[in-house]
Amino acid sequence: MISRRVFLATATAGLAAPGLALAKQKKEFKLDKQFEPKLVKVRPEFAPGTIHIELGRYYLYYIAAPEQAIRYGVAIGEEGRNLRGSAVVGRKAEWPSWTPTANMIRREPQVYAKWAGGLPGGPENPLGARAMYLYRGGRDTRYRIHGTPQPWTIGRSVSSGCIRLTNEAVVDLYERVAIGTRVTIHYPKS
C-alpha cells in the first residue's frame, strides 16, 4: 500500500526530472488546491495499476493499491470531443513531438495549419513533458494523456479531446504507468 510519505517523495523526485525546469511557465500560476495530486480512497472493485478518468469532474485516478488512488486534476476535451470507454496505454514518450490531427486542422485551420508538419518536443509543445498514447484493438486512437504548458486549463473543457495534466503531475503519473495499463474514461454516475 502506498503511504503518503512514499507518494510525496516520488512526486518530489518527479519535479526534479531532467528538462522539466525548462518548462517554467511564462506567467505565475497557482493550481487550484482541489486539482493538486492527492491520495484518496476508492471502491474495492477498482484494480490496482489501472487508470480511471471522470470527465465531468476533471479527475484522473491512478489506482495505486486496493481501495487507494492518486487523484490528479485534468483538463478534458470540449463537449463531443472526448474518448469514452476503455483503452490501453500503447506507447509512452518523454518530451514528445506533436502533430495536429486532420480533423483539428480542418476545424480550426487558423490555429493548427502551421503545425501540420509537426512540432518537436520541448517546453512549448502542447503535449508537455510526457505523453501516454491510448490504443484500442492495437490501433492508436489519437487520444493522449499528456502534460501541458498551460496549467491554467486544468479543471476545464478546452482541448480537442486529450486528457491534460500539469507537467509535474504527468511526470509523476508517467513513472507509475506501464505499457498495457488499462484506462477507463467515463462521466461519473449522478
C-alpha positions as CSV (number, residue, x, y, z in Angstrom):
1,M,0.0,0.0,0.0
2,I,1.4,3.4,-0.9
3,S,1.9,5.7,2.0
4,R,1.7,9.5,2.0
5,R,5.4,9.7,2.6
6,V,6.2,7.5,-0.5
7,F,3.8,9.5,-2.6
8,L,5.3,12.8,-1.6
9,A,8.8,11.5,-2.1
10,T,8.2,10.2,-5.6
11,A,6.2,13.3,-6.5
12,T,9.1,15.5,-5.4
13,A,11.5,13.4,-7.4
14,G,9.3,13.8,-10.4
15,L,9.7,17.6,-10.1
16,A,13.4,17.3,-10.4
17,A,13.2,15.3,-13.7
18,P,15.8,16.4,-16.3
19,G,14.5,19.1,-18.6
20,L,11.4,19.9,-16.6
21,A,13.0,23.1,-15.3
22,L,13.0,24.3,-18.9
23,A,9.2,24.2,-18.9
24,K,8.8,27.1,-16.5
25,Q,5.6,28.9,-17.1
26,K,5.7,32.4,-18.7
27,K,3.3,33.7,-16.1
28,E,3.0,32.9,-12.4
29,F,0.2,30.3,-11.9
30,K,-1.1,28.6,-8.8
31,L,-3.1,25.4,-9.4
32,D,-6.5,25.3,-7.5
33,K,-5.9,23.1,-4.5
34,Q,-8.7,20.7,-5.5
35,F,-6.8,19.7,-8.6
36,E,-3.4,19.1,-6.9
37,P,-2.4,15.3,-6.7
38,K,-4.0,13.7,-3.6
39,L,-4.3,10.2,-2.1
40,V,-7.9,9.2,-2.0
41,K,-10.0,6.2,-1.1
42,V,-11.8,4.4,-3.9
43,R,-14.2,1.5,-4.2
44,P,-12.7,-2.0,-3.9
45,E,-13.7,-3.1,-7.4
46,F,-11.0,-0.7,-9.0
47,A,-8.0,-2.9,-9.8
48,P,-4.5,-1.6,-8.8
49,G,-2.5,-0.4,-11.7
50,T,-5.4,0.9,-13.7
51,I,-6.4,4.5,-14.6
52,H,-10.0,5.9,-14.4
53,I,-10.9,9.3,-15.8
54,E,-14.1,11.1,-14.7
55,L,-14.7,13.6,-17.5
56,G,-17.5,15.6,-15.7
57,R,-15.4,16.1,-12.6
58,Y,-12.0,16.7,-14.2
59,Y,-10.1,14.0,-12.3
60,L,-7.8,11.1,-13.3
61,Y,-7.4,8.3,-10.8
62,Y,-4.3,6.1,-10.8
63,I,-5.3,3.1,-8.7
64,A,-2.1,2.6,-6.6
65,A,-3.3,-0.1,-4.2
66,P,-6.5,-1.8,-3.2
67,E,-9.0,0.9,-2.3
68,Q,-6.4,3.7,-2.7
69,A,-5.7,6.0,-5.7
70,I,-3.7,9.1,-6.5
71,R,-6.2,11.6,-7.9
72,Y,-4.9,14.2,-10.4
73,G,-6.8,17.2,-11.7
74,V,-7.1,17.3,-15.5
75,A,-8.3,19.3,-18.4
76,I,-10.5,17.4,-20.9
77,G,-11.9,17.9,-24.4
78,E,-14.7,20.2,-25.3
79,E,-18.1,18.6,-25.3
80,G,-18.3,15.9,-28.0
81,R,-14.6,15.6,-28.4
82,N,-13.8,13.1,-25.7
83,L,-12.9,9.5,-25.9
84,R,-15.2,7.3,-23.8
85,G,-15.0,3.7,-22.8
86,S,-11.8,1.6,-22.4
87,A,-8.3,1.8,-23.9
88,V,-4.8,0.8,-23.0
89,V,-1.6,2.7,-22.9
90,G,0.1,1.5,-26.1
91,R,3.1,3.8,-26.1
92,K,4.8,6.4,-23.8
93,A,7.2,9.3,-24.7
94,E,9.2,11.9,-22.9
95,W,9.1,15.4,-24.4
96,P,7.0,14.1,-27.3
97,S,6.7,15.7,-30.7
98,W,3.1,16.7,-31.7
99,T,1.2,16.9,-34.9
100,P,-2.4,18.1,-35.0
101,T,-4.9,15.6,-36.5
102,A,-6.5,16.3,-39.9
103,N,-9.8,17.0,-38.0
104,M,-8.1,19.6,-35.9
105,I,-6.7,21.3,-39.0
106,R,-10.0,21.2,-40.8
107,R,-11.9,22.5,-37.8
108,E,-9.5,25.3,-36.9
109,P,-7.0,25.9,-39.8
110,Q,-6.1,29.3,-38.4
111,V,-4.8,27.7,-35.2
112,Y,-3.4,24.3,-36.4
113,A,-2.4,24.5,-40.1
114,K,1.0,26.0,-39.3
115,W,1.8,22.8,-37.3
116,A,0.7,20.3,-40.0
117,G,4.3,19.1,-40.4
118,G,4.6,18.6,-36.6
119,L,6.2,20.4,-33.7
120,P,9.3,18.9,-31.9
121,G,9.1,18.1,-28.2
122,G,10.0,20.8,-25.7
123,P,8.6,23.3,-23.2
124,E,6.3,25.0,-25.8
125,N,4.9,21.7,-27.2
126,P,1.2,21.2,-26.5
127,L,1.9,17.6,-25.2
128,G,4.1,18.9,-22.4
129,A,6.8,16.9,-20.6
130,R,5.3,13.4,-21.1
131,A,2.6,11.6,-23.1
132,M,0.9,8.3,-22.8
133,Y,-0.8,7.2,-26.1
134,L,-4.2,5.5,-25.9
135,Y,-4.8,2.4,-28.1
136,R,-7.9,0.2,-28.8
137,G,-7.6,-3.1,-30.6
138,G,-3.9,-2.4,-31.2
139,R,-4.6,0.8,-33.0
140,D,-3.7,4.4,-31.9
141,T,-6.9,6.3,-31.0
142,R,-5.1,9.6,-31.5
143,Y,-6.1,10.5,-27.9
144,R,-3.4,11.0,-25.2
145,I,-2.9,11.5,-21.6
146,H,-0.2,14.3,-21.5
147,G,1.3,17.3,-19.9
148,T,0.6,20.9,-20.8
149,P,2.5,24.2,-20.9
150,Q,-0.9,25.7,-20.0
151,P,-1.6,24.6,-16.4
152,W,-4.4,27.1,-16.0
153,T,-6.5,24.9,-18.3
154,I,-6.7,22.2,-15.6
155,G,-10.3,21.8,-14.4
156,R,-11.8,23.0,-17.7
157,S,-13.1,21.6,-21.0
158,V,-10.7,23.1,-23.5
159,S,-8.9,20.6,-25.7
160,S,-9.6,18.6,-28.8
161,G,-10.2,15.5,-26.6
162,C,-6.9,14.6,-24.9
163,I,-6.5,14.4,-21.1
164,R,-4.1,17.1,-19.9
165,L,-2.3,17.2,-16.5
166,T,0.2,19.7,-15.3
167,N,3.8,18.8,-16.4
168,E,4.7,18.0,-12.8
169,A,1.7,15.7,-12.4
170,V,2.2,13.9,-15.8
171,V,5.9,13.2,-14.9
172,D,4.7,11.6,-11.7
173,L,2.0,9.6,-13.4
174,Y,4.3,8.6,-16.3
175,E,6.7,6.9,-13.9
176,R,3.9,4.8,-12.4
177,V,2.2,3.7,-15.6
178,A,3.3,0.7,-17.7
179,I,2.7,0.0,-21.4
180,G,-0.6,-2.0,-21.4
181,T,-2.2,-0.1,-18.5
182,R,-6.0,-0.2,-18.8
183,V,-7.7,3.2,-19.0
184,T,-11.4,3.7,-18.5
185,I,-12.9,7.1,-19.4
186,H,-16.4,7.9,-18.4
187,Y,-18.8,10.5,-17.0
188,P,-19.4,10.0,-13.3
189,K,-22.7,8.5,-12.1
190,S,-25.1,11.0,-10.6
